[in-house]
Amino acid sequence: MEHISFLVAVVIITALAFDFTNGFHDTANAAATAIATGALRPKVAVTIAALLNFAGAFLSVKVATTISGGIVNEKAGVHPEIIFAALAGAILWNLLTWLRGLPSSSSHALYGGLIGATIVGVGMNGVNFDTVITKILIPAVASPFVAGLASWGATKLAYVITRKGDAAATEKGFKTGQVFSSSLISLAHGTNDAQKTMGIITLTLVSVGALPHGALPPTWVIVSAGGAIALGTYMGGWRIIRSMGKGLADIRPPQGFASESAAATVILTSSHMGFGLSTTQVCSGGIMGAGLGGPKGELRWSMVRRMVYTWGLTLPAAAVVSGGAALLAEQGSWGVALVGAVLVAGAGAMWLISRRQPVGADNVNDVTPVEVAPAGTTNAPTPASTTVAA
């Protein structure tokens, strides 16, 4: 029992570490366009996002129950070793995509990790594939298109309404609007992504009998998960902020306001319905819709392709890594320790690599000649030293 108690504590700490990476990985969802258009200063944007992410964690627990009692069959014998392996795979994928500046889905990394580790540790019967299809895969495909279409329409409408107005006054007005729309995304993000860690911790406690099957997250779980994602958000995922704010399209304030409003609406609606969608994919879809709906109707398709490929790889890649981690963790204490060592070593290595060409609040809007190539460019050279992810 002492070993189990220690392992549960390790799993909870690792879950909060994942929540922290989720925070800085997804800061771009709310902050990227507001920073890119100059509506908010970088540090102000991430501070607002952090506070509202924390507040959003208290608004609903429906997504948390999708994870704790939906994706995985609680009665199939899921235990802390499996959950630890799932988190290890999800964290490593989050850090790898952050290092490359790719706006991938932290949510799908977690889902993939949980599915892969459960299949290896328990078997196929441990995963509720009906829930995976209806509440993860279908929303994953549909939500970027819904957000993109709504954003495209809102952008067109914004330019039609303001076409005869003073350009400077119009831009100033939409920048003010972006303060509110980006704040709404932060609140929506908290209602969706913070709950995923709540669900993982609740599943862990259910697996050892500390909570009954079907239990809702306790208050201390909600507070700790909200705090971890808020802290990660405040740290700022500057590499991904640069990619989303400058890498996909040339975004002006009307487009930024339209994309943020559309994305926030989709996220809040999905959270209310318990769909564990990817907020990153929704916000990226909104930006792409705004780029196509703008005066030039252009996107940087090379970046779009890289991003979409990453979306497709995230869930299966995290599943494979977590499945391998589960094989080790199932061997006993030495296996769990080895998975932990690999996780720490991998995270440390990627952090050290990132320090070679740091991106922060002071240079997040600085772009290279490749990054500011015409938005319609598809074959511009992208040497490693000058890509968005550098």
C-alpha positions, -999 to 999 in steps of 0.1 A, spaced: 0 0 0 29 23 7 43 17 -28 9 24 -43 5 56 -23 39 68 -35 31 58 -71 -3 76 -70 15 107 -58 40 104 -87 11 101 -112 -7 131 -98 25 152 -100 32 140 -135 -4 148 -145 1 184 -132 34 185 -151 14 176 -183 -11 203 -174 17 228 -172 30 218 -206 -6 220 -219 -7 255 -206 24 269 -224 18 247 -254 -17 262 -259 -10 298 -248 -10 306 -285 -47 297 -288 -57 329 -270 -27 351 -273 -12 346 -308 -35 368 -329 -38 395 -302 0 397 -300 5 396 -337 -20 425 -344 -6 446 -315 -39 444 -296 -21 433 -265 15 434 -254 30 399 -251 33 397 -213 -1 413 -208 -17 388 -232 -3 357 -214 -11 372 -180 -48 377 -189 -48 342 -205 -34 326 -174 -59 342 -150 -89 333 -172 -76 298 -178 -77 293 -140 -112 308 -138 -125 286 -166 -114 254 -148 -143 260 -124 -171 264 -149 -177 228 -159 -166 192 -153 -183 175 -183 -150 171 -203 -133 157 -171 -160 129 -169 -154 121 -206 -119 112 -197 -123 97 -162 -153 75 -171 -156 78 -209 -125 70 -229 -112 43 -206 -133 16 -189 -128 22 -152 -137 -14 -144 -113 -30 -168 -83 -28 -144 -67 4 -153 -40 12 -127 -15 40 -119 13 25 -139 -8 27 -171 -18 63 -164 18 72 -157 30 57 -190 2 76 -208 13 109 -193 49 103 -202 41 98 -238 18 129 -239 44 151 -223 72 141 -246 51 147 -277 40 181 -263 76 191 -258 87 179 -292 61 198 -310 67 229 -289 104 227 -298 95 227 -335 70 255 -330 41 233 -343 6 240 -329 -3 204 -323 -30 191 -300 -21 186 -263 -55 170 -259 -49 144 -286 -15 137 -272 -32 129 -239 -59 108 -255 -34 89 -276 -12 83 -247 -41 70 -226 -54 48 -254 -20 33 -262 -10 26 -226 -44 11 -218 -43 -12 -248 -9 -25 -238 -16 -27 -201 -52 -40 -201 -62 -49 -236 -86 -36 -262 -115 -40 -238 -100 -12 -216 -109 14 -242 -144 26 -250 -140 30 -287 -175 43 -292 -167 73 -269 -134 78 -287 -151 80 -321 -181 102 -310 -164 125 -286 -128 127 -299 -123 117 -335 -155 132 -350 -150 166 -332 -113 165 -342 -122 164 -379 -153 186 -377 -142 214 -353 -115 231 -374 -138 233 -404 -167 246 -383 -144 273 -367 -128 281 -400 -161 285 -418 -175 307 -390 -143 328 -389 -143 332 -427 -179 344 -426 -173 367 -397 -142 382 -414 -160 389 -446 -188 405 -426 -164 426 -407 -148 440 -438 -181 446 -455 -195 466 -425 -164 487 -421 -154 492 -458 -164 529 -458 -151 537 -424 -118 553 -413 -91 526 -415 -72 538 -384 -104 540 -363 -115 506 -375 -83 489 -366 -83 505 -332 -118 494 -326 -111 458 -335 -80 458 -314 -102 467 -284 -126 440 -294 -97 415 -295 -90 422 -258 -124 407 -251 -124 379 -277 -90 366 -267 -101 367 -231 -131 346 -240 -109 320 -256 -88 318 -225 -119 313 -204 -131 287 -229 -97 270 -229 -99 266 -191 -133 250 -194 -120 224 -218 -83 217 -214 -79 221 -176 -106 195 -172 -86 169 -190 -60 167 -163 -88 167 -137 -101 136 -155 -67 119 -154 -62 125 -117 -98 114 -110 -92 82 -130 -61 75 -110 -79 79 -77 -108 57 -89 -83 31 -100 -69 27 -65 -103 29 -47 -98 64 -33 -129 75 -52 -160 55 -63 -166 47 -99 -183 77 -117 -171 102 -91 -167 139 -101 -133 156 -96 -128 168 -60 -123 205 -53 -86 201 -46 -82 184 -80 -100 213 -98 -79 239 -80 -46 222 -86 -53 215 -123 -65 250 -129 -34 264 -112 -10 242 -132 -25 251 -166 -25 288 -155 11 287 -145 21 271 -178 1 297 -197 18 325 -180 52 311 -190 41 316 -226 47 291 -254 64 317 -274 75 294 -303 40 284 -310 27 319 -305 50 330 -333 39 302 -356 2 308 -351 4 346 -350 28 351 -380 33 317 -397 -2 309 -410 -14 342 -424 -10 380 -423 -36 387 -397 -51 422 -392 -73 432 -362 -106 425 -379 -94 390 -388 -81 385 -353 -113 395 -337 -133 372 -361 -111 342 -356 -111 345 -318 -148 350 -315 -155 320 -338 -131 297 -319 -144 307 -285 -179 299 -295 -170 265 -308 -149 256 -277 -176 267 -252 -203 249 -271 -182 217 -273 -173 219 -236 -210 221 -227 -216 190 -247 -186 171 -231 -166 169 -263 -129 166 -257 -119 185 -288 -86 201 -295 -86 238 -287 -54 242 -308 -71 228 -339 -102 250 -334 -81 282 -330 -58 272 -359 -89 266 -380 -102 300 -370 -70 317 -380 -70 299 -414 -106 310 -420 -97 346 -411 -67 345 -435 -89 332 -464 -116 357 -456 -93 387 -455 -87 412 -484 -60 390 -500 -76 356 -491 -42 339 -486 -25 314 -463 11 302 -460 3 267 -472 37 252 -464 30 259 -427 -6 247 -430 7 214 -444 32 209 -416 6 217 -390 -20 193 -405 5 165 -408 13 170 -371 -24 169 -362 -27 135 -379 4 121 -363 -3 133 -327 -27 107 -315 -11 76 -330 25 88 -321 16 95 -285 -2 61 -284 29 43 -296 53 60 -272 29 55 -243 24 19 -253 61 13 -251 63 31 -218 35 9 -205 54 -22 -214 82 -10 -192 61 3 -164 42 -30 -162 75 -47 -152 75 -33 -117 92 -5 -98 124 -6 -120 102 -2 -151 84 28 -137 117 43 -126 131 38 -161 101 55 -177 105 84 -153 142 87 -161 135 87 -199 109 114 -194 131 136 -174 161 131 -197 140 138 -228 124 169 -214 157 182 -203 173 176 -237 146 194 -255 148 224 -232 185 226 -237 181 224 -275 155 252 -273 180 275 -256 202 276 -287 177 299 -304 154 312 -277 120 328 -285 105 350 -259 82 380 -253 109 403 -266 112 387 -301 79 367 -305 69 390 -334 103 391 -350 102 371 -383 127 359 -408 125 366 -446 111 331 -450 84 337 -425 72 369 -442 72 355 -477 40 361 -495 11 342 -478 4 323 -510 39 309 -513 40 271 -512 76 263 -521 97 289 -503 130 274 -490 129 267 -453 164 261 -440 165 249 -404 180 282 -392 151 303 -405 119 283 -401 91 294 -379 100 268 -354 136 280 -349 
